[in-house]
Amino acid sequence: MKSFPNDLQGVLFDLDGTLLDSAPDLYDALVALCQEQGVAAPAFEPVREVVSRGSRALIRCGFPGHDEAGVLALVPRYLELYQDVMSRQTRAFDGVEPLLALIEAQGLRWGIVTNKPGFLTDGIVRQIGWDQRASAVVSGDTLPVKKPDPAPVLLACERAGLDPARCLFVGDDRRDVLAGAAAGSYTVAAAWGYLDGGDPHAWNADLVLDEPSALTALLQRGAVTA
């Protein structure tokens, strides 16, 4: 495990399940897709659990009998339906806005590294009002590879002017921890997120936190400045 960087420059975050509670809108899009296809929609909780795995995992919840080709065929329509509803119920998790405000007040930079497609990421970030605040936003199709590959994290660091070793990477999925660690960053598992049914304490993150306010308290105690 790494030591917390005492010369911290910034914090990078996963988006869905870490900064944003987007599961209700993602679920509603799946329900609409199921209705169009004439099948019964699944319950909310198993869908919420797999949000961090992306659209194909969500579609499999509603269409468990489909093979991979069948699931892929439904992805474009699912994304269309989601784009129509993606800002209706999606909100920042409790404690996220004070956390971002503290990061900014301390002269640090923050950014987003998500596997979500860019046209959806850009839309929701703009609607939430973070497009002028985030120092870098790297989406799932910005590069040929996604998390757990470290390349998106390294690109976000480059765009934000951050040394990866002086940066935190915060996420609610094992892939976030793997990507952040491979990039050389200090990794924080967000136990308040969706977790993909996993135990964040088993991911070998440098730190596991139960809520965004815990990271706020940590940064306050550290009195970090850029």
DRENPA-3360 file (N, C-alpha, C; in nm, 2 decimals, always signed):
BEGIN
1 = MKSFPNDL = +0.08/-0.12/+0.00/+0.00/+0.00/+0.00/+0.09/+0.13/+0.00 ~ +0.05/+0.22/-0.08/+0.12/+0.35/-0.09/+0.09/+0.44/+0.04 ~ +0.18/+0.53/+0.07/+0.15/+0.63/+0.16/+0.07/+0.74/+0.10 ~ -0.01/+0.81/+0.18/-0.09/+0.92/+0.12/+0.01/+1.03/+0.08 ~ +0.00/+1.08/-0.04/+0.09/+1.18/-0.09/+0.08/+1.31/-0.01 ~ +0.18/+1.36/+0.05/+0.18/+1.48/+0.13/+0.20/+1.60/+0.05 ~ +0.23/+1.58/-0.08/+0.24/+1.69/-0.17/+0.14/+1.68/-0.28 ~ +0.01/+1.65/-0.24/-0.10/+1.62/-0.33/-0.12/+1.74/-0.43;
9 = QGVLFDLD = -0.14/+1.70/-0.56/-0.18/+1.80/-0.66/-0.33/+1.80/-0.70 ~ -0.39/+1.68/-0.69/-0.52/+1.67/-0.74/-0.59/+1.54/-0.71 ~ -0.71/+1.53/-0.75/-0.79/+1.41/-0.73/-0.87/+1.38/-0.86 ~ -0.86/+1.25/-0.91/-0.93/+1.20/-1.02/-1.04/+1.11/-0.97 ~ -1.16/+1.12/-1.04/-1.27/+1.04/-0.99/-1.33/+0.96/-1.11 ~ -1.38/+0.84/-1.08/-1.48/+0.77/-1.17/-1.60/+0.85/-1.16 ~ -1.70/+0.83/-1.25/-1.82/+0.91/-1.26/-1.94/+0.84/-1.20 ~ -1.99/+0.74/-1.27/-2.11/+0.67/-1.22/-2.08/+0.59/-1.10;
17 = GTLLDSAP = -2.15/+0.61/-0.99/-2.12/+0.53/-0.87/-2.02/+0.59/-0.78 ~ -1.95/+0.69/-0.82/-1.85/+0.76/-0.74/-1.88/+0.90/-0.72 ~ -1.90/+0.98/-0.82/-1.95/+1.12/-0.81/-2.10/+1.12/-0.82 ~ -2.15/+1.05/-0.91/-2.30/+1.06/-0.95/-2.37/+0.93/-0.91 ~ -2.49/+0.95/-0.85/-2.58/+0.84/-0.84/-2.68/+0.84/-0.96 ~ -2.63/+0.77/-1.06/-2.70/+0.77/-1.19/-2.79/+0.65/-1.21 ~ -2.79/+0.56/-1.12/-2.86/+0.43/-1.14/-3.01/+0.44/-1.17 ~ -3.08/+0.54/-1.10/-3.22/+0.54/-1.13/-3.25/+0.57/-1.28;
25 = DLYDALVA = -3.18/+0.66/-1.34/-3.20/+0.69/-1.48/-3.15/+0.58/-1.57 ~ -3.04/+0.52/-1.54/-3.00/+0.40/-1.62/-3.10/+0.29/-1.61 ~ -3.16/+0.27/-1.49/-3.26/+0.17/-1.48/-3.39/+0.20/-1.56 ~ -3.43/+0.33/-1.55/-3.55/+0.37/-1.63/-3.53/+0.35/-1.78 ~ -3.41/+0.37/-1.83/-3.38/+0.34/-1.97/-3.40/+0.19/-2.00 ~ -3.35/+0.11/-1.91/-3.36/-0.03/-1.93/-3.51/-0.08/-1.92 ~ -3.58/-0.02/-1.83/-3.73/-0.05/-1.83/-3.79/-0.02/-1.96 ~ -3.76/+0.10/-2.01/-3.82/+0.14/-2.14/-3.78/+0.04/-2.25;
33 = LCQEQGVA = -3.65/+0.00/-2.25/-3.61/-0.10/-2.35/-3.68/-0.23/-2.34 ~ -3.70/-0.27/-2.22/-3.77/-0.40/-2.20/-3.92/-0.39/-2.25 ~ -3.98/-0.27/-2.22/-4.12/-0.25/-2.27/-4.12/-0.25/-2.42 ~ -4.03/-0.19/-2.48/-4.03/-0.19/-2.63/-4.01/-0.33/-2.69 ~ -3.93/-0.42/-2.61/-3.90/-0.55/-2.66/-4.01/-0.65/-2.61 ~ -4.10/-0.61/-2.53/-4.21/-0.69/-2.48/-4.17/-0.80/-2.38 ~ -4.07/-0.76/-2.29/-4.03/-0.85/-2.18/-4.04/-0.78/-2.05 ~ -4.05/-0.86/-1.95/-4.07/-0.80/-1.81/-3.93/-0.74/-1.77;
41 = APAFEPVR = -3.94/-0.62/-1.71/-3.82/-0.55/-1.66/-3.78/-0.62/-1.53 ~ -3.65/-0.62/-1.51/-3.59/-0.68/-1.38/-3.61/-0.58/-1.26 ~ -3.59/-0.63/-1.14/-3.59/-0.54/-1.03/-3.48/-0.44/-1.03 ~ -3.49/-0.34/-0.95/-3.39/-0.23/-0.95/-3.26/-0.27/-0.89 ~ -3.26/-0.34/-0.78/-3.14/-0.36/-0.70/-3.03/-0.44/-0.78 ~ -3.06/-0.55/-0.85/-2.96/-0.62/-0.93/-2.90/-0.53/-1.04 ~ -2.99/-0.45/-1.09/-2.94/-0.36/-1.20/-2.85/-0.25/-1.14 ~ -2.88/-0.19/-1.03/-2.80/-0.09/-0.96/-2.66/-0.15/-0.94;
49 = EVVSRGSR = -2.65/-0.27/-0.90/-2.52/-0.33/-0.86/-2.42/-0.34/-0.97 ~ -2.47/-0.35/-1.10/-2.38/-0.37/-1.21/-2.36/-0.24/-1.29 ~ -2.41/-0.13/-1.24/-2.40/+0.00/-1.32/-2.26/+0.03/-1.37 ~ -2.16/+0.00/-1.28/-2.02/+0.04/-1.31/-1.97/-0.05/-1.42 ~ -2.03/-0.15/-1.46/-1.98/-0.24/-1.57/-2.03/-0.20/-1.71 ~ -2.12/-0.10/-1.71/-2.16/-0.04/-1.84/-2.29/-0.10/-1.90 ~ -2.32/-0.05/-2.02/-2.45/-0.07/-2.08/-2.47/-0.22/-2.11 ~ -2.37/-0.30/-2.15/-2.40/-0.44/-2.18/-2.43/-0.52/-2.06;
57 = ALIRCGFP = -2.37/-0.48/-1.94/-2.41/-0.55/-1.82/-2.55/-0.52/-1.78 ~ -2.59/-0.39/-1.80/-2.73/-0.35/-1.77/-2.83/-0.43/-1.85 ~ -2.80/-0.43/-1.98/-2.89/-0.50/-2.08/-2.90/-0.65/-2.04 ~ -2.79/-0.71/-2.00/-2.80/-0.85/-1.97/-2.89/-0.88/-1.85 ~ -2.91/-0.78/-1.76/-3.00/-0.79/-1.65/-3.15/-0.81/-1.70 ~ -3.18/-0.74/-1.81/-3.31/-0.74/-1.86/-3.33/-0.85/-1.97 ~ -3.22/-0.90/-2.03/-3.23/-0.99/-2.13/-3.13/-1.11/-2.11 ~ -3.15/-1.18/-2.00/-3.05/-1.28/-1.96/-3.04/-1.40/-2.06;
65 = GHDEAGVL = -3.13/-1.41/-2.15/-3.12/-1.52/-2.25/-3.05/-1.48/-2.38 ~ -3.02/-1.36/-2.39/-2.95/-1.31/-2.51/-2.80/-1.35/-2.51 ~ -2.75/-1.39/-2.62/-2.60/-1.41/-2.64/-2.54/-1.27/-2.65 ~ -2.40/-1.27/-2.67/-2.33/-1.15/-2.68/-2.38/-1.06/-2.80 ~ -2.40/-1.13/-2.91/-2.44/-1.06/-3.03/-2.58/-0.99/-3.01 ~ -2.67/-1.06/-2.94/-2.80/-1.01/-2.91/-2.79/-0.89/-2.82 ~ -2.71/-0.90/-2.72/-2.69/-0.78/-2.63/-2.63/-0.66/-2.70 ~ -2.53/-0.68/-2.78/-2.47/-0.57/-2.85/-2.57/-0.51/-2.95;
73 = ALVPRYLE = -2.66/-0.58/-3.00/-2.76/-0.53/-3.10/-2.85/-0.43/-3.03 ~ -2.87/-0.45/-2.89/-2.96/-0.36/-2.82/-2.89/-0.24/-2.76 ~ -2.76/-0.24/-2.77/-2.69/-0.12/-2.70/-2.72/+0.01/-2.76 ~ -2.72/+0.03/-2.90/-2.75/+0.16/-2.95/-2.89/+0.22/-2.91 ~ -2.99/+0.13/-2.91/-3.12/+0.18/-2.87/-3.12/+0.21/-2.72 ~ -3.06/+0.13/-2.64/-3.05/+0.15/-2.49/-2.99/+0.29/-2.47 ~ -2.88/+0.32/-2.54/-2.81/+0.45/-2.51/-2.90/+0.56/-2.56 ~ -2.98/+0.54/-2.66/-3.07/+0.65/-2.71/-3.17/+0.67/-2.60;
81 = LYQDVMSR = -3.23/+0.57/-2.54/-3.33/+0.58/-2.44/-3.27/+0.65/-2.31 ~ -3.15/+0.61/-2.28/-3.08/+0.66/-2.16/-3.05/+0.81/-2.18 ~ -3.01/+0.85/-2.30/-2.98/+0.99/-2.33/-3.10/+1.08/-2.31 ~ -3.22/+1.02/-2.33/-3.34/+1.10/-2.32/-3.38/+1.13/-2.17 ~ -3.33/+1.04/-2.08/-3.37/+1.05/-1.94/-3.25/+1.07/-1.84 ~ -3.13/+1.09/-1.89/-3.01/+1.08/-1.81/-2.99/+1.18/-1.70 ~ -3.07/+1.29/-1.71/-3.05/+1.40/-1.61/-3.18/+1.41/-1.53 ~ -3.28/+1.32/-1.54/-3.40/+1.34/-1.46/-3.38/+1.31/-1.31;
89 = QTRAFDGV = -3.32/+1.21/-1.28/-3.30/+1.17/-1.14/-3.15/+1.17/-1.09 ~ -3.06/+1.17/-1.18/-2.92/+1.17/-1.15/-2.88/+1.29/-1.07 ~ -2.81/+1.26/-0.96/-2.76/+1.36/-0.87/-2.62/+1.32/-0.82 ~ -2.55/+1.42/-0.77/-2.42/+1.40/-0.70/-2.46/+1.33/-0.57 ~ -2.38/+1.23/-0.53/-2.39/+1.17/-0.40/-2.38/+1.27/-0.29 ~ -2.45/+1.25/-0.18/-2.44/+1.34/-0.07/-2.29/+1.35/-0.03 ~ -2.25/+1.47/-0.01/-2.11/+1.50/+0.03/-2.01/+1.53/-0.09 ~ -2.06/+1.50/-0.21/-1.97/+1.52/-0.32/-1.94/+1.67/-0.35;
97 = EPLLALIE = -2.05/+1.75/-0.35/-2.03/+1.89/-0.38/-1.94/+1.96/-0.28 ~ -1.96/+1.93/-0.15/-1.86/+1.99/-0.05/-1.72/+1.94/-0.07 ~ -1.70/+1.82/-0.11/-1.57/+1.76/-0.14/-1.51/+1.84/-0.26 ~ -1.58/+1.85/-0.37/-1.52/+1.92/-0.48/-1.49/+2.07/-0.45 ~ -1.58/+2.13/-0.37/-1.56/+2.27/-0.33/-1.43/+2.28/-0.25 ~ -1.40/+2.19/-0.16/-1.28/+2.19/-0.08/-1.16/+2.17/-0.16 ~ -1.16/+2.07/-0.26/-1.05/+2.05/-0.35/-1.02/+2.18/-0.42 ~ -1.12/+2.25/-0.47/-1.10/+2.37/-0.54/-1.04/+2.48/-0.45;
105 = AQGLRWGI = -1.10/+2.49/-0.33/-1.06/+2.59/-0.23/-0.91/+2.58/-0.19 ~ -0.86/+2.45/-0.19/-0.72/+2.42/-0.16/-0.63/+2.44/-0.27 ~ -0.68/+2.49/-0.39/-0.59/+2.51/-0.50/-0.55/+2.38/-0.58 ~ -0.62/+2.27/-0.55/-0.60/+2.15/-0.62/-0.68/+2.14/-0.74 ~ -0.66/+2.04/-0.82/-0.73/+2.01/-0.95/-0.80/+1.88/-0.94 ~ -0.92/+1.87/-1.00/-0.99/+1.74/-1.00/-1.04/+1.72/-1.14 ~ -1.06/+1.59/-1.17/-1.10/+1.55/-1.30/-1.18/+1.42/-1.30 ~ -1.22/+1.37/-1.41/-1.31/+1.25/-1.43/-1.25/+1.16/-1.53;
113 = VTNKPGFL = -1.25/+1.03/-1.49/-1.20/+0.92/-1.58/-1.31/+0.82/-1.58 ~ -1.39/+0.80/-1.68/-1.50/+0.71/-1.69/-1.50/+0.62/-1.81 ~ -1.56/+0.51/-1.80/-1.58/+0.42/-1.92/-1.71/+0.46/-2.00 ~ -1.78/+0.56/-1.95/-1.90/+0.60/-2.02/-1.87/+0.66/-2.15 ~ -1.95/+0.64/-2.26/-1.92/+0.70/-2.39/-1.91/+0.85/-2.38 ~ -1.83/+0.91/-2.46/-1.80/+1.06/-2.45/-1.93/+1.14/-2.47 ~ -2.02/+1.11/-2.56/-2.13/+1.19/-2.59/-2.23/+1.19/-2.47 ~ -2.23/+1.08/-2.39/-2.31/+1.08/-2.27/-2.24/+1.15/-2.15;
121 = TDGIVRQI = -2.11/+1.13/-2.14/-2.03/+1.19/-2.04/-2.03/+1.34/-2.05 ~ -2.01/+1.39/-2.17/-2.01/+1.54/-2.19/-2.14/+1.60/-2.16 ~ -2.25/+1.53/-2.20/-2.38/+1.58/-2.17/-2.42/+1.59/-2.02 ~ -2.39/+1.48/-1.95/-2.43/+1.48/-1.81/-2.34/+1.57/-1.73 ~ -2.21/+1.58/-1.76/-2.12/+1.67/-1.69/-2.16/+1.81/-1.71 ~ -2.20/+1.85/-1.83/-2.25/+1.98/-1.86/-2.38/+2.01/-1.78 ~ -2.47/+1.91/-1.78/-2.60/+1.93/-1.72/-2.58/+1.95/-1.57 ~ -2.49/+1.87/-1.51/-2.46/+1.88/-1.37/-2.39/+2.01/-1.33;
129 = GWDQRASA = -2.33/+2.07/-1.43/-2.26/+2.20/-1.41/-2.11/+2.19/-1.38 ~ -2.05/+2.08/-1.42/-1.91/+2.05/-1.38/-1.82/+2.08/-1.50 ~ -1.87/+2.11/-1.62/-1.79/+2.12/-1.74/-1.68/+2.23/-1.73 ~ -1.71/+2.33/-1.65/-1.62/+2.44/-1.64/-1.53/+2.43/-1.51 ~ -1.56/+2.32/-1.44/-1.48/+2.30/-1.31/-1.38/+2.19/-1.32 ~ -1.41/+2.09/-1.39/-1.32/+1.97/-1.40/-1.20/+2.01/-1.49 ~ -1.08/+1.98/-1.44/-0.96/+2.01/-1.51/-0.93/+1.91/-1.63 ~ -1.00/+1.79/-1.62/-0.98/+1.69/-1.73/-1.10/+1.60/-1.72;
137 = VVSGDTLP = -1.15/+1.56/-1.84/-1.26/+1.46/-1.85/-1.22/+1.36/-1.96 ~ -1.20/+1.24/-1.92/-1.16/+1.13/-2.01/-1.27/+1.03/-2.01 ~ -1.32/+1.00/-2.13/-1.44/+0.91/-2.14/-1.39/+0.77/-2.19 ~ -1.49/+0.68/-2.20/-1.46/+0.54/-2.24/-1.41/+0.53/-2.38 ~ -1.44/+0.63/-2.47/-1.40/+0.62/-2.61/-1.30/+0.73/-2.64 ~ -1.24/+0.79/-2.54/-1.14/+0.89/-2.57/-1.02/+0.83/-2.63 ~ -0.98/+0.71/-2.58/-0.87/+0.63/-2.62/-0.92/+0.49/-2.67 ~ -0.83/+0.42/-2.74/-0.87/+0.28/-2.78/-0.89/+0.19/-2.66;
145 = VKKPDPAP = -0.84/+0.22/-2.54/-0.85/+0.13/-2.43/-0.93/+0.21/-2.31 ~ -0.98/+0.13/-2.22/-1.06/+0.18/-2.11/-1.00/+0.13/-1.98 ~ -1.04/+0.18/-1.87/-1.01/+0.12/-1.74/-1.05/-0.03/-1.74 ~ -0.97/-0.12/-1.69/-0.86/-0.11/-1.60/-0.72/-0.07/-1.66 ~ -0.72/-0.05/-1.79/-0.59/+0.00/-1.85/-0.56/+0.14/-1.78 ~ -0.43/+0.16/-1.75/-0.40/+0.29/-1.69/-0.40/+0.41/-1.78 ~ -0.40/+0.38/-1.91/-0.38/+0.49/-2.01/-0.48/+0.61/-1.99 ~ -0.61/+0.58/-1.97/-0.70/+0.69/-1.94/-0.67/+0.78/-1.82;
153 = VLLACERA = -0.62/+0.71/-1.71/-0.58/+0.79/-1.59/-0.46/+0.87/-1.63 ~ -0.36/+0.82/-1.70/-0.24/+0.89/-1.73/-0.28/+1.01/-1.82 ~ -0.37/+0.99/-1.92/-0.41/+1.10/-2.00/-0.48/+1.21/-1.92 ~ -0.57/+1.17/-1.83/-0.63/+1.27/-1.75/-0.53/+1.35/-1.66 ~ -0.43/+1.28/-1.61/-0.32/+1.35/-1.54/-0.25/+1.45/-1.63 ~ -0.22/+1.41/-1.75/-0.15/+1.49/-1.85/-0.23/+1.62/-1.88 ~ -0.36/+1.60/-1.90/-0.45/+1.71/-1.94/-0.47/+1.81/-1.82 ~ -0.47/+1.75/-1.70/-0.49/+1.84/-1.58/-0.36/+1.89/-1.53;
161 = GLDPARCL = -0.25/+1.85/-1.58/-0.12/+1.90/-1.53/-0.08/+1.83/-1.40 ~ -0.12/+1.71/-1.38/-0.09/+1.64/-1.25/+0.02/+1.53/-1.27 ~ +0.10/+1.52/-1.17/+0.19/+1.41/-1.16/+0.11/+1.29/-1.10 ~ +0.10/+1.18/-1.17/+0.02/+1.07/-1.12/+0.05/+1.03/-0.98 ~ +0.18/+1.04/-0.94/+0.22/+1.00/-0.81/+0.18/+1.10/-0.70 ~ +0.13/+1.21/-0.75/+0.08/+1.31/-0.65/-0.07/+1.33/-0.67 ~ -0.13/+1.23/-0.71/-0.28/+1.23/-0.74/-0.35/+1.12/-0.67 ~ -0.47/+1.14/-0.63/-0.56/+1.03/-0.59/-0.65/+0.99/-0.70;
169 = FVGDDRRD = -0.68/+0.86/-0.71/-0.78/+0.81/-0.80/-0.88/+0.74/-0.72 ~ -1.01/+0.79/-0.73/-1.12/+0.74/-0.65/-1.22/+0.67/-0.74 ~ -1.26/+0.55/-0.70/-1.36/+0.48/-0.78/-1.43/+0.37/-0.71 ~ -1.55/+0.33/-0.76/-1.63/+0.23/-0.69/-1.63/+0.09/-0.75 ~ -1.52/+0.07/-0.84/-1.51/-0.06/-0.91/-1.37/-0.11/-0.90 ~ -1.35/-0.24/-0.90/-1.21/-0.29/-0.89/-1.13/-0.24/-1.01 ~ -1.19/-0.22/-1.12/-1.12/-0.17/-1.24/-1.06/-0.03/-1.21 ~ -1.13/+0.05/-1.13/-1.07/+0.18/-1.10/-0.95/+0.17/-1.02;
177 = VLAGAAAG = -0.95/+0.08/-0.92/-0.83/+0.06/-0.84/-0.71/+0.00/-0.92 ~ -0.74/-0.09/-1.01/-0.64/-0.14/-1.10/-0.58/-0.04/-1.19 ~ -0.66/+0.05/-1.25/-0.62/+0.15/-1.33/-0.53/+0.25/-1.26 ~ -0.59/+0.30/-1.15/-0.52/+0.40/-1.07/-0.38/+0.35/-1.02 ~ -0.38/+0.23/-0.97/-0.25/+0.17/-0.92/-0.15/+0.16/-1.03 ~ -0.19/+0.11/-1.15/-0.10/+0.09/-1.26/-0.05/+0.22/-1.31 ~ -0.13/+0.33/-1.29/-0.08/+0.46/-1.33/+0.01/+0.52/-1.23 ~ +0.02/+0.46/-1.11/+0.11/+0.51/-1.01/+0.05/+0.61/-0.91;
185 = SYTVAAAW = -0.09/+0.61/-0.91/-0.16/+0.70/-0.82/-0.20/+0.63/-0.69 ~ -0.23/+0.71/-0.59/-0.29/+0.66/-0.47/-0.43/+0.63/-0.49 ~ -0.47/+0.51/-0.46/-0.61/+0.46/-0.49/-0.70/+0.46/-0.37 ~ -0.82/+0.51/-0.40/-0.93/+0.51/-0.29/-1.05/+0.44/-0.35 ~ -1.09/+0.34/-0.28/-1.21/+0.26/-0.32/-1.33/+0.33/-0.25 ~ -1.43/+0.37/-0.33/-1.55/+0.44/-0.29/-1.66/+0.34/-0.25 ~ -1.66/+0.30/-0.12/-1.75/+0.20/-0.07/-1.90/+0.25/-0.08 ~ -1.92/+0.38/-0.10/-2.06/+0.43/-0.11/-2.12/+0.40/-0.25;
193 = GYLDGGDP = -2.04/+0.35/-0.34/-2.09/+0.33/-0.48/-2.15/+0.20/-0.51 ~ -2.15/+0.15/-0.63/-2.23/+0.04/-0.68/-2.15/-0.09/-0.65 ~ -2.02/-0.09/-0.67/-1.93/-0.20/-0.62/-1.94/-0.33/-0.71 ~ -2.03/-0.34/-0.80/-2.04/-0.46/-0.88/-2.05/-0.58/-0.80 ~ -2.11/-0.57/-0.69/-2.13/-0.69/-0.60/-2.01/-0.73/-0.53 ~ -1.90/-0.66/-0.54/-1.78/-0.69/-0.48/-1.75/-0.63/-0.34 ~ -1.64/-0.67/-0.28/-1.60/-0.62/-0.15/-1.48/-0.53/-0.18 ~ -1.50/-0.40/-0.16/-1.39/-0.30/-0.19/-1.27/-0.33/-0.10;
201 = HAWNADLV = -1.28/-0.39/+0.01/-1.17/-0.42/+0.10/-1.08/-0.53/+0.04 ~ -1.13/-0.60/-0.06/-1.05/-0.71/-0.13/-0.98/-0.66/-0.26 ~ -0.99/-0.53/-0.29/-0.94/-0.48/-0.41/-0.79/-0.43/-0.40 ~ -0.74/-0.44/-0.28/-0.60/-0.39/-0.26/-0.59/-0.24/-0.29 ~ -0.69/-0.16/-0.27/-0.68/-0.02/-0.27/-0.60/+0.03/-0.16 ~ -0.54/+0.15/-0.18/-0.46/+0.21/-0.07/-0.55/+0.25/+0.05 ~ -0.67/+0.28/+0.02/-0.77/+0.33/+0.12/-0.91/+0.30/+0.08 ~ -0.99/+0.26/+0.17/-1.14/+0.24/+0.15/-1.21/+0.33/+0.23;
209 = LDEPSALT = -1.30/+0.41/+0.17/-1.38/+0.51/+0.25/-1.53/+0.48/+0.22 ~ -1.61/+0.51/+0.33/-1.75/+0.47/+0.33/-1.84/+0.59/+0.27 ~ -1.79/+0.71/+0.26/-1.87/+0.82/+0.21/-1.78/+0.93/+0.17 ~ -1.83/+1.02/+0.08/-1.75/+1.13/+0.03/-1.70/+1.22/+0.14 ~ -1.78/+1.24/+0.24/-1.74/+1.33/+0.35/-1.61/+1.28/+0.42 ~ -1.59/+1.15/+0.42/-1.46/+1.09/+0.48/-1.34/+1.14/+0.40 ~ -1.35/+1.15/+0.27/-1.24/+1.21/+0.20/-1.22/+1.36/+0.22 ~ -1.33/+1.43/+0.23/-1.33/+1.57/+0.27/-1.25/+1.59/+0.40;
217 = ALLQRGAV = -1.29/+1.50/+0.50/-1.22/+1.51/+0.63/-1.08/+1.48/+0.62 ~ -1.04/+1.38/+0.54/-0.90/+1.35/+0.52/-0.82/+1.46/+0.46 ~ -0.88/+1.53/+0.36/-0.81/+1.64/+0.30/-0.80/+1.76/+0.39 ~ -0.90/+1.78/+0.47/-0.90/+1.89/+0.57/-0.79/+1.87/+0.68 ~ -0.78/+1.74/+0.72/-0.68/+1.71/+0.82/-0.54/+1.72/+0.77 ~ -0.52/+1.69/+0.64/-0.39/+1.69/+0.58/-0.35/+1.84/+0.55 ~ -0.45/+1.93/+0.54/-0.42/+2.07/+0.51/-0.33/+2.08/+0.38 ~ -0.37/+2.00/+0.28/-0.29/+1.99/+0.16/-0.31/+2.11/+0.08;
225 = TA = -0.21/+2.15/+0.01/-0.22/+2.26/-0.09/-0.13/+2.23/-0.21 ~ -0.16/+2.28/-0.32/-0.09/+2.25/-0.44/+0.05/+2.31/-0.44;
% end
